[in-house]
């Protein structure tokens, strides 16, 4: 009876989540969402996909201009599903929610089993992780009813495809399937390049399967590019797909910081700062994997947050999967310092984006600095959230090993701090 009730609740939420997406997708608000720069960027915009497909029909190379930045295979697939794209994006989003839910259940169970195997301080015994059957349900809700997820799905943003691949990667982590992780990461790296860094913490944790993982990733990545070569007759698409991302040549505003940073940059410094900016994005994979070698889900969460924070052409959809992983860190909430402030700031800043855009672009009563100020504040608060979660994990680990009560040094309570 308990399982039937749980299943009924899951199906009800899935139905409601799908219904909300259908209503929004086929309502007048959809055209407004499609134009929002927070949802559709030059590399995730469905309008650009349609322009590229039209160029294909006219026997023109869509990669000759500056319109299409989608890899050839995914562009070809979007062409096949074009008549039913709206419904298929909804189905993809629901599949993402289910995969994240099942992954969260399994990962939580693994975390509980691993923690209970390890010795802890006697005062920490009552605070050990306990099995929570609702973790998967919470993660399901975090995808289905997240306004960001609903918005990108309704606007047919191709970020939905990446989120599905991220959920496949999580499912591979949950099942300890290195091949699935490597293949999913290979496909997402083919689309967006930067997800390659997600593979590092997984291979660090599964060192015996490192060779299989690397081989699967390289094989997947190579096969996709060979097929792309067959589709386009060359590798000319590389400049449009990857060069566009690495060079950050489009300064259309979005929810990231790169567009304003490089728009204001003196041209003779651009190359240097481009290198620094891009290296900064992938640099965190190694230290985080070394600091949390036994906790790949936490490192993957951190890397996905960093991708959302610093990659060029960010959308609100980049935060969907990291937010959906938050139920996994419920045991860290007592150690979080800024969660409530960040949550309120995220809601307020999300509402301010379209207002500041309207004042800037339509009323001409503001300028780009106003819009960027909101974006910078949003990035700053998400950075607080990420650092808060990582530090909470470190504080909890310290309490687990050394006891809940703080030690006294010279009669004064000690404080755990980051050096």
C-alpha positions as CSV (number, residue, x, y, z in Angstrom):
1,X,0.0,0.0,0.0
2,X,2.8,2.4,0.8
3,X,4.5,1.7,-2.5
4,X,1.2,2.1,-4.4
5,X,0.6,5.4,-2.7
6,X,4.2,6.6,-3.5
7,X,3.8,5.5,-7.2
8,X,0.4,7.3,-7.4
9,X,1.9,10.5,-6.0
10,X,4.8,10.2,-8.5
11,X,2.4,9.7,-11.5
12,X,0.2,12.6,-10.3
13,X,3.2,15.0,-10.1
14,X,4.4,13.8,-13.5
15,X,1.0,14.4,-15.0
16,X,0.7,17.9,-13.4
17,X,4.3,18.8,-14.5
18,X,3.5,17.7,-18.1
19,X,0.2,19.5,-18.1
20,X,1.8,22.8,-16.9
21,X,4.3,22.5,-19.7
22,X,1.7,21.8,-22.3
23,X,-0.4,24.8,-21.2
24,X,2.6,27.2,-21.2
25,X,3.9,25.9,-24.5
26,X,0.7,26.5,-26.3
27,X,-0.3,29.8,-24.6
28,X,0.5,33.3,-25.7
29,X,3.3,33.6,-23.0
30,X,5.3,31.1,-25.0
31,X,6.3,33.6,-27.6
32,X,7.5,35.9,-24.8
33,X,9.6,33.1,-23.2
34,X,11.2,32.2,-26.5
35,X,12.6,35.8,-26.8
36,X,13.9,36.0,-23.3
37,X,17.7,36.2,-23.2
38,X,17.7,34.4,-19.8
39,X,16.2,31.3,-21.5
40,X,17.5,31.3,-25.1
41,X,21.1,32.1,-26.0
42,X,22.8,31.9,-29.4
43,X,23.6,28.3,-28.7
44,X,20.3,27.2,-27.2
45,X,17.8,29.1,-29.2
46,X,15.2,27.1,-31.1
47,X,14.7,29.9,-33.6
48,X,18.3,29.5,-34.7
49,X,17.8,25.8,-35.0
50,X,14.8,26.4,-37.3
51,X,17.0,28.9,-39.4
52,X,19.7,26.3,-39.7
53,X,17.2,23.6,-40.9
54,X,15.8,26.1,-43.4
55,X,19.3,26.7,-44.7
56,X,19.8,22.9,-45.0
57,X,16.6,22.7,-47.1
58,X,17.9,25.4,-49.4
59,X,21.2,23.3,-49.8
60,X,23.1,26.0,-48.0
61,X,25.7,25.3,-45.4
62,X,24.2,26.5,-42.0
63,X,27.7,26.9,-40.6
64,X,28.9,29.4,-43.1
65,X,27.3,32.3,-41.3
66,X,26.9,33.3,-37.6
67,X,23.5,31.8,-37.1
68,X,23.8,28.1,-36.1
69,X,26.1,26.9,-33.3
70,X,24.5,23.5,-32.8
71,X,26.6,20.4,-33.7
72,X,25.5,18.7,-37.0
73,X,24.1,15.5,-35.5
74,X,21.8,17.2,-33.0
75,X,20.8,19.7,-35.7
76,X,19.8,16.7,-37.9
77,X,17.9,15.1,-35.1
78,X,16.0,18.3,-34.4
79,X,15.1,18.4,-38.0
80,X,13.5,14.9,-37.7
81,X,11.4,15.9,-34.7
82,X,10.6,19.4,-35.8
83,X,6.8,18.9,-36.4
84,X,6.4,17.5,-32.9
85,X,9.2,19.4,-31.2
86,X,7.0,20.9,-28.5
87,X,5.6,17.6,-27.2
88,X,8.9,15.8,-27.5
89,X,10.7,18.5,-25.5
90,X,8.1,18.0,-22.8
91,X,8.6,14.2,-22.9
92,X,12.4,14.8,-22.6
93,X,11.9,17.0,-19.6
94,X,9.7,14.5,-17.9
95,X,12.3,11.7,-18.6
96,X,15.0,14.0,-17.1
97,X,12.9,14.4,-14.0
98,X,12.4,10.7,-13.6
99,X,16.1,9.9,-14.2
100,X,17.1,12.5,-11.6
101,X,14.6,11.1,-9.2
102,X,15.8,7.5,-9.5
103,X,19.4,8.7,-9.4
104,X,18.8,10.7,-6.2
105,X,17.2,7.6,-4.6
106,X,20.1,5.3,-5.4
107,X,22.8,7.9,-4.6
108,X,21.2,8.7,-1.2
109,X,21.0,5.0,-0.4
110,X,24.7,4.6,-1.3
111,X,25.6,7.6,0.8
112,X,23.8,6.1,3.8
113,X,25.4,2.7,3.4
114,X,28.9,4.2,3.0
115,X,28.6,6.4,6.0
116,X,27.3,3.7,8.3
117,X,30.3,1.5,7.3
118,X,32.8,4.0,8.5
119,X,33.5,4.7,12.2
120,X,32.5,8.0,13.7
121,X,32.8,9.9,17.0
122,X,30.5,8.6,19.6
123,X,28.8,12.0,20.0
124,X,27.9,11.9,16.3
125,X,26.1,8.6,16.3
126,X,22.6,10.1,16.5
127,X,23.5,12.4,13.5
128,X,24.5,9.6,11.1
129,X,22.7,9.6,7.8
130,X,19.4,7.8,7.8
131,X,17.5,6.5,4.8
132,X,14.9,8.9,3.6
133,X,12.5,7.4,1.1
134,X,11.3,10.8,-0.1
135,X,14.6,12.0,-1.5
136,X,13.8,10.9,-5.0
137,X,10.3,12.4,-4.7
138,X,11.8,15.8,-3.7
139,X,14.2,15.7,-6.7
140,X,11.3,14.9,-9.0
141,X,9.4,17.9,-7.8
142,X,12.6,20.1,-8.1
143,X,12.6,19.4,-11.8
144,X,9.0,19.2,-12.7
145,X,7.9,22.4,-10.8
146,X,11.1,24.4,-11.2
147,X,10.1,27.6,-13.1
148,X,13.5,27.5,-14.9
149,X,12.8,24.0,-16.1
150,X,9.3,24.9,-17.2
151,X,10.5,28.0,-19.0
152,X,13.3,26.3,-21.0
153,X,11.1,23.4,-21.9
154,X,8.2,25.6,-23.1
155,X,10.7,27.8,-25.2
156,X,12.2,24.6,-26.7
157,X,15.6,25.6,-25.5
158,X,18.2,23.0,-26.5
159,X,19.4,23.2,-22.9
160,X,16.7,20.5,-22.2
161,X,18.9,18.1,-24.2
162,X,22.0,18.8,-22.1
163,X,20.0,18.5,-18.9
164,X,18.8,15.0,-20.1
165,X,22.4,14.0,-20.7
166,X,23.4,15.3,-17.3
167,X,20.6,13.2,-15.7
168,X,21.9,10.2,-17.6
169,X,25.4,10.9,-16.1
170,X,23.8,11.0,-12.6
171,X,22.0,7.8,-13.3
172,X,25.4,6.2,-14.3
173,X,26.9,7.5,-11.0
174,X,24.0,6.0,-9.1
175,X,24.5,2.6,-10.7
176,X,28.3,2.8,-10.7
177,X,28.2,2.3,-14.5
178,X,31.3,4.0,-15.8
179,X,30.5,3.2,-19.4
180,X,27.1,5.0,-19.2
181,X,28.8,8.0,-17.5
182,X,31.5,8.2,-20.2
183,X,29.1,7.8,-23.1
184,X,26.7,10.4,-21.7
185,X,29.5,12.8,-20.9
186,X,31.0,12.2,-24.4
187,X,27.7,13.2,-26.0
188,X,27.2,16.3,-23.8
189,X,30.8,17.3,-24.5
190,X,30.1,17.0,-28.2
191,X,27.3,19.4,-27.8
192,X,28.8,21.9,-25.3
193,X,32.5,20.9,-24.9
194,X,32.9,21.9,-21.2
195,X,31.0,18.9,-19.6
196,X,34.2,16.8,-20.2
197,X,35.4,17.9,-16.8
198,X,32.5,16.0,-15.1
199,X,34.4,12.8,-16.1
200,X,37.4,13.5,-13.9
201,X,35.8,13.0,-10.4
202,X,34.1,9.8,-11.6
203,X,37.3,8.3,-12.9
204,X,39.1,9.4,-9.7
205,X,36.6,7.4,-7.7
206,X,36.6,4.3,-10.1
207,X,40.3,4.1,-10.7
208,X,40.1,0.4,-11.8
209,X,37.7,1.5,-14.6
210,X,39.8,4.5,-15.7
211,X,40.9,2.9,-19.0
212,X,37.4,1.8,-19.9
213,X,36.0,5.2,-19.0
214,X,38.5,7.1,-21.1
215,X,38.2,4.7,-24.0
216,X,34.3,5.0,-24.0
217,X,34.5,8.8,-23.8
218,X,37.0,9.2,-26.6
219,X,35.2,6.6,-28.7
220,X,31.9,8.3,-28.3
221,X,33.3,11.8,-29.0
222,X,35.2,10.5,-32.0
223,X,32.3,8.6,-33.6
224,X,30.0,11.6,-33.2
225,X,32.6,13.8,-35.1
226,X,33.1,11.2,-37.8
227,X,29.3,11.1,-38.3
228,X,29.3,14.9,-38.3
229,X,32.0,14.9,-41.0
230,X,29.8,12.6,-43.1
231,X,26.8,14.9,-42.7
232,X,28.6,18.2,-43.5
233,X,31.4,17.0,-45.8
234,X,34.1,18.5,-43.6
235,X,35.1,19.9,-40.2
236,X,34.1,23.4,-41.0
237,X,31.4,23.3,-38.3
238,X,34.1,23.1,-35.6
239,X,34.7,26.9,-35.8
240,X,31.0,27.7,-35.6
241,X,30.3,25.2,-32.8
242,X,33.4,25.3,-30.5
243,X,35.2,28.4,-31.7
244,X,32.1,30.4,-31.0
245,X,32.1,29.2,-27.4
246,X,35.8,29.5,-26.8
247,X,36.1,33.0,-28.4
248,X,33.0,34.4,-26.8
249,X,32.3,36.5,-29.9
250,X,28.6,37.2,-29.2
251,X,27.9,39.7,-26.5
252,X,24.1,39.2,-26.3
253,X,23.2,39.6,-22.6
254,X,22.4,36.4,-20.7
255,X,22.5,35.3,-17.0
256,X,26.3,34.7,-17.0
257,X,29.0,37.3,-16.5
258,X,31.1,36.6,-19.7
259,X,29.1,38.8,-22.1
260,X,29.6,42.1,-20.2
261,X,33.1,41.2,-19.1
262,X,34.4,40.8,-22.7
263,X,32.2,43.6,-24.1
264,X,34.0,46.0,-21.8
265,X,37.4,44.5,-22.4
266,X,40.1,46.4,-24.4
267,X,40.6,44.5,-27.6
268,X,44.4,44.0,-27.1
269,X,43.7,42.2,-23.8
270,X,41.0,40.0,-25.1
271,X,43.1,37.0,-26.0
272,X,44.8,36.9,-22.6
273,X,41.6,37.2,-20.6
274,X,39.8,34.6,-22.8
275,X,42.5,32.1,-22.0
276,X,42.3,32.9,-18.3
277,X,38.5,32.8,-18.2
278,X,38.2,29.5,-20.0
279,X,41.0,27.8,-18.0
280,X,39.4,29.1,-14.8
281,X,36.2,27.2,-15.7
282,X,37.9,23.8,-16.0
283,X,40.5,24.3,-13.3
284,X,38.3,23.4,-10.4
285,X,37.7,19.8,-11.5
286,X,41.1,18.6,-10.1
287,X,41.2,20.2,-6.7
288,X,37.5,19.4,-6.0
289,X,38.1,15.7,-7.0
290,X,41.1,15.5,-4.8
291,X,39.4,17.2,-1.8
292,X,36.2,15.0,-2.0
293,X,37.6,11.7,-3.6
294,X,34.8,9.5,-2.1
295,X,31.9,11.8,-3.0
296,X,31.6,12.1,-6.8
297,X,27.9,13.3,-6.6
298,X,29.0,16.3,-4.5
299,X,31.9,17.1,-7.0
300,X,29.5,16.7,-10.0
301,X,27.1,19.0,-8.3
302,X,29.8,21.6,-7.7
303,X,31.1,21.3,-11.3
304,X,27.6,21.7,-12.8
305,X,27.2,24.8,-10.6
306,X,30.5,26.2,-11.8
307,X,29.5,25.5,-15.4
308,X,26.3,27.5,-14.8
309,X,28.2,30.3,-13.2
310,X,31.2,30.8,-15.6
311,X,30.5,29.2,-18.9
312,X,29.8,31.6,-21.8
313,X,26.1,31.8,-22.9
314,X,24.6,30.7,-19.7
315,X,20.8,30.2,-19.3
316,X,18.7,29.7,-16.3
317,X,18.3,26.1,-17.5
318,X,21.9,25.4,-16.5
319,X,20.8,25.5,-12.8
320,X,18.0,22.9,-13.2
321,X,20.0,19.8,-12.5
322,X,22.2,21.3,-9.6
323,X,19.0,22.5,-7.9
324,X,17.4,19.1,-8.4
325,X,20.3,17.5,-6.6
326,X,19.7,19.6,-3.4
327,X,17.6,17.0,-1.7
328,X,20.7,14.9,-1.5
329,X,22.2,17.5,0.8
330,X,19.3,17.8,3.3
331,X,21.7,16.4,6.0
332,X,23.9,19.5,5.4
333,X,21.2,22.1,6.0
334,X,22.0,22.6,9.7
335,X,25.5,23.5,8.6
336,X,24.4,26.0,5.9
337,X,24.8,29.7,6.8
338,X,23.3,31.5,3.8
339,X,20.7,29.3,2.3
340,X,17.6,31.4,3.2
341,X,19.3,34.6,2.0
342,X,20.4,33.0,-1.3
343,X,16.9,31.5,-1.8
344,X,15.2,34.9,-1.4
345,X,17.8,36.7,-3.5
346,X,17.4,34.1,-6.3
347,X,13.6,34.7,-6.4
348,X,13.9,38.5,-6.3
349,X,16.7,38.7,-8.9
350,X,14.8,36.3,-11.2
351,X,11.8,38.6,-11.1
352,X,14.0,41.7,-11.7
353,X,15.6,40.4,-14.9
354,X,12.6,41.1,-17.2
355,X,11.9,44.4,-15.4
356,X,15.4,45.7,-15.9
357,X,15.5,44.4,-19.5
358,X,12.2,46.3,-20.2
359,X,13.6,49.5,-18.7
360,X,16.8,49.2,-20.7
361,X,15.6,48.0,-24.2
362,X,12.0,49.2,-24.4
363,X,11.8,52.3,-22.2
364,X,15.4,53.5,-22.7
365,X,15.3,54.6,-19.0
366,X,18.3,52.4,-18.1
367,X,21.4,50.9,-19.7
368,X,23.4,47.6,-19.7
369,X,24.9,48.4,-16.4
370,X,21.5,48.0,-14.6
371,X,20.9,44.6,-16.2
372,X,24.5,43.4,-15.6
373,X,24.2,44.5,-11.9
374,X,21.3,42.0,-11.5
375,X,23.2,39.3,-13.3
376,X,26.4,39.9,-11.2
377,X,24.3,39.8,-8.0
378,X,22.7,36.5,-9.2
379,X,26.1,35.0,-10.0
380,X,27.4,36.2,-6.6
381,X,24.6,34.6,-4.6
382,X,24.9,31.3,-6.5
383,X,28.6,31.3,-5.7
384,X,27.7,31.8,-2.0
385,X,25.3,28.8,-2.3
386,X,28.0,26.6,-3.8
387,X,30.7,27.5,-1.3
388,X,28.1,27.2,1.5
389,X,27.3,23.6,0.5
390,X,31.0,22.6,0.1
391,X,32.0,24.2,3.5
392,X,28.9,22.5,5.1
393,X,30.2,19.1,3.9
394,X,33.6,19.9,5.4
395,X,32.2,21.0,8.7
396,X,30.0,18.0,9.0
397,X,32.9,15.7,8.2
398,X,34.9,17.4,10.9
399,X,32.1,17.0,13.4
400,X,31.8,13.3,12.4
401,X,35.4,12.6,13.1
402,X,36.0,14.9,16.1
403,X,32.6,15.1,17.8
404,X,29.6,17.4,17.7
405,X,30.8,19.6,20.5
406,X,33.6,22.0,19.7
407,X,36.9,21.5,21.4
408,X,38.2,24.1,23.7
409,X,41.6,25.7,23.2
410,X,42.8,27.7,26.2
411,X,39.3,27.7,27.6
412,X,37.7,29.1,24.4
413,X,35.5,27.2,21.9
414,X,37.4,26.4,18.7
415,X,36.0,27.5,15.4
416,X,36.2,25.5,12.1
417,X,37.4,28.0,9.4
418,X,38.7,27.8,5.8
419,X,42.3,28.7,5.4
